[in-house]
């Protein structure tokens, strides 16, 4: 989330920054009374001005009510004026109603402004190249040379062809169990996936100084909001449901359930509701009382790792914090219809080693380069060709101010595919999470900077190893650095 004070002082800079991204406010995201305004800053500042004017009026009414209340005592006292006391009491009563209305309006305006700001993207760093989409990303280095399969006398196959032929990759079984975009790995390929994750963790913790964390895989709204997946990208996430509520909603007539959730006041309220309105009332009750208790499956360990510092005040001397975790990740892939439908490229569930850094503004640029290097080192050890791209303005993620994508060479596709994305989010997430630190000099608290990256995506690393190390006979040579994790196995064959 951006600093509202900064927006007030730099409205043109905000609009120019959002224009670089191709950002346009949707009408449904703007209060109806402001839909005629042309720029994001104009909408934000108009709403902010209305909110501040309401707050000023509210303060004035509260001050007048307090003053009038004191005057009432004097008017009622000995030698006072009963008529004046009565008029003052009427004024206080009227002010009470106006203050109540003003407080309600204050909450509405606060929520409208918070919602509006939550949908505004982060500002890009000046050195991010301008561009519309992925075709405008800029390659900054290329490491390794793709293998010459033609010289070896055969055409490289895609990972799913190799895995299915070995009998170790089963998409049909996965579809029966869970549906599309899932995979069952068996035997040596299942072990190879595990070996990759363990190898990555060992390098990131043993050599690069990251602290291993085993985080929760279910997170609450506040955590996903803090890292900016909510509210913008809810459709990309998997959300859990309350099965007892689902059963209640399916009933034609409400029957009290033996559940501590239902309070006496709720039971009394429900007793006067017609059966036809039960579902509507229960749904409303759920939205109001239980919304904060829903859980989301983590789309990446970035969410729990970054939220380790939520609502915290850190000491500058302890920074940077560097965390890593190997976890399953769950993504709905809502916008991926028709893309990579075969194989393991785009899955609902996959493993990933995540890297997260918490640092100071002065350190974040160097930390970003360091993190990207830590991710690249895995590919170097695996001897996989790759290239590193800096994303253009139109392709940089919502919360990021600069992103490097690392793309590994896949001979089966005859192209490079993303295997890691390393982003510097500045203080964008920290403001949402209220994550701050106390400088060594000075008492004023400052927001930390947060960074995240893949070190690496295990599933895609598995794909890259299968395709780059495939042999003419259909077997797979195991990279030398992984053999200790594979019990010394050098070749995976049928």
N, C-alpha and C positions, 0 to 999 in steps of 0.2 A: 504494500500500500504506500502511496506517495504522501509526502508531508503536506498537509493542507496549508501551512504557513508558506511553504515554498511555492505552492500553486498561486497563492494570493500575490506573491511578489514576482512571479515569473509566468504569468498566464500565456504570453506569446511563446515562450520556450516550451511550455507544456504542449501547446497545439502543434508546434513545429516538430517536436519529438514524436508525438502520436501520428502525425502525417507521414513521417519516415517509415513507420510500421504499416501504414495503410489502414490505420484504425479509424472507424466511424461509429459514433454512438447510434445504437438502434433506437427507434422511437419508443419501443416498449420499455427501454431502460431509463427513459427520461420522464419525470413527472409531466403530466399533460399540459400544465400551465406554462412549461418552459420549452415545449417542442418547437417553438418558432425560432429559438436561438440557434445560431449557426455553428458555434465551436464548442468543444468539450469544456474549455475553460469558462466560457460564458455561462454554461449551464451550472457548472460547479459553483462559480462565484455568486450567481443569482440565488441559488439554493442556500449557500452559506450566508449571504446577506439576509435572507428571510429568516433563517435560523437565529442569527445574531440579533436581529431586530425584535424577534419574539422573546429572546432571552432578556433583552434590555427592558422591554415592556413588562415582562414578568417580574423582574427585579424591582421596577418602579412600583408595581401594584403591591408587591410584598412589603416594600418599605412603607407605602402609604397605609396598608392594613395595620402594620405594627404601630405606626404613629397614631392612627385613629383609635386603636385599642387602648392606648395610653390616655388619649383625650377623653374616652368614654368614662374612665375611672374618675377623672377630674370633674366631668359634667354631672356625674351621679353623686359626687361628694357634697359635703355641707356647703351651701351657698352656690351650688352648681345650677346648671340650666337643664331641667328634665327634657325639654323639647330638643335641645341640642344633642343630648345623650341618645335620644330616640333616633334622630337623624344620623348620628354617627354609627349606631348599631345597624341601621338599614344599609349604610354605606359599606360597613365591614361585611355584612352578609352578601351584598352584591359583589364585592371584591373577592370573596371566597369562591363564588361561582366562576368569576372570570379567571381567577388563578388556577382553579381546577381545569378549566378549559385550556388555559395557557400551558399548563404542565402536560396535558394530553397532546397538545400541538407540538410541544417541545420534543416529546418522545417520537412523534411521527416524523418531524423534520430531521431529528438525529438519525433515525433509521433510514430515511430517504437518502441522506447525505452519505451515510456509511455504505449503503447499498451501491450508490453511484460510484464512490471511490473504489469499492471492491472490484468493480468492473474495468478500472483503468489500468492499462499495462505499465510496466516499469519503463523508465527512461533508459535509452541506449547510451553506451559510451561513445564518445566522438569517433573512435577509430573503427567502429563497426561499419562495414561497407554497406552502401545503399543498394537495395535490390527488392524485387517483388516476391520471389519464392526460391525454392531450393536450387533452381538453375542459375541463380545469381550468387551462390555461395562461392567463397574464394579459397582455393587450395594454397596452403602455406608450406607444406612439406609432404614428401612421399618417401616412404622407407620400404626397402625390399623390392625384389623383382619377381613378378608372377612366374610361376613354373611353366616351362615349355612342354605342354602335354603332346603337342604334335610331334616333337622330336622323339618322344617316347613311344609314339605309334598308337596312341588312342585318344579318344575324345573324352574330356572330363564329364562326369555325370553330376546331377544335383544330389544334395544330401539325402533327400527322401528316397531316391532311386537306390542309392547305396544301402541305406539303412533297412529298407524293406527287403531288398535282395538278401541281406544277411540274416533276416528274420528277427531283427533287434529293434525295429521301429514300427509300431502298430497304430495306424490312424483309425482303422475300422473299430478296433476294440475301444479306443478312446471315445469315438463317436457314440458307441452303445452306452458307455458309462456316463459321459458328460455332454456330448454334442460336438459341434464343429469347433475348430481351433484348440484342440487338445491333442496330446500325444502320449502314448505309452512307450517308454524305453525299457529294453530288457537286456539282461546279461552284460556283456562287456561295454555296450554303449551307455547303459545306466551307470556303470562304474566309471566310465570316462567322463560323464557329466559331473559326477561327484568329485572326481580327481581334479577337474578344472576349477571347481569352486574352492576346494581345499588349497590348491596351488596358489590361486589368486589371493586368498586370505593370508597365507603364509608370507607372501611377498609384501603385501600391504601392511601387515602388522610387524613382521620381523625385520624388514628393510626400510620401509617408508614411514614408520612411526605412527601408524593409525592404531587406535585402541579398538579392539574387537568388542562388539556389542551384540547381545541376543535380545532384540526388541519385541514388543507385542506386534502381532499381525492384524489385530483389530484395533481401530483408532476411532476416537469420537470426532464430532463435527469441528470442535475448536482446533484440533490438531490438523485436520485437512484444510481448514480455513487458513491456519497459520502459514502453511507452505503454498497457499494460493491455488490449490486444486478446487476448492469451493469458494464461491458458488458457481464460478464460470464453467467448470469442467465436470460437473456432477454426472453427466451422461457417460463419461469415460470410466467411472468407478463402479464397483460392485458394492451394494449396500445390503446389510442384513435386515431381516424383518422380525417382528415380534409375533411368534406363532400363536400365542394365546390371544392376542388382539385380532389376528386373522380369523381365528375360530369364532370370536365374538362377532365380528363383522358379518360372518356368514349366517348367523342366526336370524330368523325372521322375527322372533320375539326375544327381547333381552332377558337373560336370566343371570342373576348375580353369580360370579365365579368366585371360588375360594382363593382369592388372590389379594395379597396385602395392598396391591396397587389401588384397589377400589376403596376409597374412603367413605365414611358415613355420609358426608355431605354430598358426595357423588351419587351414592345409592338413593338418597332422598330426592335429589334432582331428577334422577332417572325414573323414579316412581311416577312422576307427573308427565312423562313424555309419551306421546302416542307411539304405538309399535312401529308405525310407518316412518317415524322420524328417528328411530333408534340409531341406525347406521350413521346418519348425518351427525348426530350429537356425539357418538363415540369417536368418530373421526375427528371432530373439532376438539374434543377433550384430548385425544392423542396428540394432535398437532400442538396444542397449547402446553400440555403437561409433560409429554414424553419425548418431544422432538430432540432434546439434547441428549437422550439416552440411546439413540440409534448408533450403530457401528458401521464402519466402512472397512473393507479389506484393503490392505495397503497396496497402492499401485506401484510403489517403490519404497525401499527402506529410508529414502530421503525424508519421508513424513515423520516416522518416530525418531529418527536420529536427530533431525533438526529441532524437533520439539523437546529434546532433552534440556534445552536452555530456555524454553518458554517461561515467561513471567519470572525471569531470573536477573539478578545483578551480579555480573562477573567481575573479577579483578583483571586489569589489563595485563599484569605480570603472568597470569595463568594462560593467556592466549598465545598462539592459536590452540583451540581444541580440534582434534582430528579423530573422527569416528568412522568405523567401517562395520559392515554387517553382510552376511550371506543369508538371504531370505527368499522365499517364494514371493512373486509379485503377481498381482491380479489386475487385469485391465479389460474393460468391456469392449474396447476397440470399436466404439460406436460409429466412427467415421471411416472404418476400413472395409466397408462392403465391397467385395470383388477384388480386394488387394491381397496378394500373397495367400491365396486360398489353399494352395498345396504346400505341405511341408511345415517347418517349425519357425519360419521367419516371423510370423505375426500370430502370437498365441494369447489366449485368455490367462494362462498361467505359465510362468517361467521363473527361473532362478537368476539372481543377479547379485553381484558384490557391489555394494554402494559405498561411495566415499563422500563424507560430509566434513566441511571445515567451518569453524566459527572463529572469526578473527576481527581485527580492527580495520577501519577504513584505509589506513596507511599500508597495511599488509596485504589487502585483498587481491590486488593486481598480481603481485608476486606469487601469492598462494594459488591463484588460478592457473598460472603457468606451471607451478609445481605439481598441482593435482593432475593436470593434463599429461605431464611427463610420467607420473606414477601409473596412469592408465595405459599409456603407450608402452611402458616397459614390459607389461604382460605380453603384448603382441611381439615385442622383440625377442623375449625369452622363448615364445612358442614358434618363432621364426615364420611369422605370418606377414605377408606384404600388407601395407596399409597406407592410408593417406590421412592427413589432418586438415580439416576445413574450418574456416571461421564463417559462421553463419551471417548472412546478410540481414538487413533491417527487417525485411518482410518475412523472414523465416525464423527469427529469434523468438524463443518461447515467452509466454506471458509474463513470467516473474523474473526473467533474466535480463541483465543489462549487456551481457556479452557471452557468447557460447562458442565452444569448439566442439565439432563433431569429429570423431575418429571413425573412419570407414575401413573395414577389412576387405581384402580381395576374395571374392568367391568365384572360382573358376567355373563352377557349374552354371552360374548366371552370367559369366563373362563381364563382371562389373564389381564395383565397390558398394558395400552396404554398411550402414551405421552399426557400430558395435558399442560405442560409448558417446555420451554427450556430457560435457563438462561446462557448467554454468556458474557465472558470478552474479549473484542476485543483489549485491550491495546491501542496503538496509531495508529493502522492500519487504522481505519476509519478517525481519526483526520487528518492524513496526506493527505488523499484524499480531506477532507473538509477544510483544513487549519484552523483548530480549535485549538487555543493555549491559554496559560495563562501566566501571569507574576508572577513569584515567589515572595514571600514576601521579600526574600533576593536575590540580584543579578538582573541584567538587562536583561539577556539572556532569551528570550521567550522559552517555552517548549510546546510540544504537550500534550493536555489533553488525558485521557483515557476514552473510552466509553464502557458502558455495556448496555445490553438489555435483557429483559425477559418477559414472559407472566405471568400476575398475576390475572386471568388465561385466557385460551381459553374458551369463554363462551359456544360455541356450544358443546364442548366436556364435559364441566362441566354439561351441561343439560343432555347429554347422561348418564353420570355417576350417576346423581341424579335419573333419570328415572329407570335405571337398579338396582341400589343399594337400592332404596326405593320402588320398586314395591311390590305389595301385591298379594296374591293368587287369589283374585277376579278381578285382572286386573287393579286395581286402583293404584295410586301413593301417598305415604305419603309425605307431604311437610316437608323438614328439618326445624327444629325449628327456626333457624336463618333467614330463608327466609319468615316466616309467616307474619311478619310485612309488608313486601313488597308485600304480596299477599292478603292484606286486611283481614288477619286473617284466610284464608283458610288453613285447615289442611290436606285435602285429595282431590286429583284430580281424579274424577271418570267420567264415561260416562254420 
